[in-house]
Amino acid sequence: MRVGVASSGTLSRYLEGAIQTEGHEAVLCADLPEALRHEPQLVFAEWVDGPELGALLNGLALARGASPPVPVVALVPAGAAGLGRRAVSAGA
């Protein structure tokens, strides 16, 4: 299975290792829209604030509208329950 990882730094490398250990292909990308261009069956996307938030929300809409829809797991910082609710309402 091709699994997209839209994250940076240590988290992306950790997820890449875990995905490959399970025998799947990990595709590391800077953001969710880029990850979706690789036609993954699943994406892990790190929640971002600031100017990158628009790309994340756009990516969630693209994932939901894909045929078939692409499941996205939004990785929200601990203690950020409000962000988690926002991610779910955006389609994560």
GUTORVO-901593 format. One record per residue (C-alpha): z, x negated, y. Coordinates in nm, 3 decimals, decimal comma. Layout:
<nodes>
+---------+---------+---------+
|       z |       x |       y |
+---------+---------+---------+
|       Z |       X |       Y |
...
+---------+---------+---------+
</nodes>
This chain:
<nodes>
+---------+---------+---------+
|       z |       x |       y |
+---------+---------+---------+
|   0,000 |   0,000 |   0,000 |
|  -0,079 |  -0,125 |   0,351 |
|   0,229 |  -0,103 |   0,574 |
|   0,206 |  -0,159 |   0,948 |
|   0,487 |  -0,325 |   1,140 |
|   0,483 |  -0,265 |   1,517 |
|   0,757 |  -0,496 |   1,632 |
|   0,819 |  -0,846 |   1,756 |
|   1,039 |  -1,138 |   1,675 |
|   1,291 |  -1,156 |   1,393 |
|   1,267 |  -0,789 |   1,296 |
|   0,895 |  -0,809 |   1,223 |
|   0,938 |  -1,117 |   1,003 |
|   1,226 |  -0,954 |   0,814 |
|   1,021 |  -0,638 |   0,750 |
|   0,717 |  -0,844 |   0,650 |
|   0,921 |  -1,024 |   0,386 |
|   1,077 |  -0,705 |   0,250 |
|   0,739 |  -0,528 |   0,233 |
|   0,571 |  -0,820 |   0,056 |
|   0,863 |  -0,859 |  -0,185 |
|   0,795 |  -0,502 |  -0,300 |
|   0,430 |  -0,589 |  -0,363 |
|   0,276 |  -0,426 |  -0,056 |
|   0,057 |  -0,560 |   0,224 |
|   0,231 |  -0,604 |   0,560 |
|   0,024 |  -0,590 |   0,878 |
|   0,212 |  -0,725 |   1,182 |
|   0,105 |  -0,584 |   1,518 |
|   0,221 |  -0,587 |   1,878 |
|   0,233 |  -0,207 |   1,910 |
|   0,184 |   0,118 |   1,722 |
|  -0,176 |   0,192 |   1,832 |
|  -0,280 |  -0,156 |   1,712 |
|  -0,105 |  -0,100 |   1,379 |
|  -0,289 |   0,230 |   1,330 |
|  -0,626 |   0,057 |   1,375 |
|  -0,554 |  -0,124 |   1,045 |
|  -0,540 |   0,214 |   0,863 |
|  -0,193 |   0,178 |   0,711 |
|  -0,034 |   0,434 |   0,483 |
|   0,304 |   0,384 |   0,657 |
|   0,421 |   0,219 |   0,981 |
|   0,757 |   0,085 |   1,093 |
|   0,764 |   0,087 |   1,474 |
|   1,038 |  -0,064 |   1,689 |
|   1,138 |   0,171 |   1,971 |
|   1,063 |   0,014 |   2,309 |
|   1,150 |   0,107 |   2,665 |
|   0,977 |   0,019 |   2,987 |
|   0,602 |  -0,019 |   3,024 |
|   0,543 |  -0,035 |   2,646 |
|   0,693 |   0,313 |   2,589 |
|   0,364 |   0,483 |   2,677 |
|   0,180 |   0,295 |   2,401 |
|   0,449 |   0,393 |   2,150 |
|   0,434 |   0,762 |   2,242 |
|   0,053 |   0,753 |   2,236 |
|   0,068 |   0,589 |   1,893 |
|   0,300 |   0,860 |   1,762 |
|   0,050 |   1,125 |   1,873 |
|  -0,236 |   0,933 |   1,708 |
|  -0,041 |   0,896 |   1,384 |
|   0,040 |   1,267 |   1,374 |
|  -0,324 |   1,359 |   1,443 |
|  -0,474 |   1,122 |   1,184 |
|  -0,627 |   1,263 |   0,868 |
|  -0,413 |   1,233 |   0,669 |
|  -0,122 |   1,192 |   0,912 |
|   0,039 |   0,848 |   0,902 |
|   0,418 |   0,848 |   0,857 |
|   0,596 |   0,643 |   1,125 |
|   0,953 |   0,522 |   1,091 |
|   1,085 |   0,461 |   1,444 |
|   1,345 |   0,184 |   1,444 |
|   1,591 |   0,276 |   1,719 |
|   1,875 |   0,047 |   1,832 |
|   2,221 |   0,128 |   1,695 |
|   2,418 |   0,352 |   1,929 |
|   2,105 |   0,500 |   2,088 |
|   2,124 |   0,854 |   1,951 |
|   1,936 |   0,991 |   2,251 |
|   1,645 |   0,760 |   2,179 |
|   1,646 |   0,872 |   1,818 |
|   1,618 |   1,236 |   1,919 |
|   1,336 |   1,148 |   2,160 |
|   1,152 |   0,961 |   1,883 |
|   1,174 |   1,260 |   1,650 |
|   1,056 |   1,500 |   1,918 |
|   0,759 |   1,266 |   1,981 |
|   0,660 |   1,277 |   1,615 |
|   0,846 |   0,996 |   1,438 |
+---------+---------+---------+
</nodes>
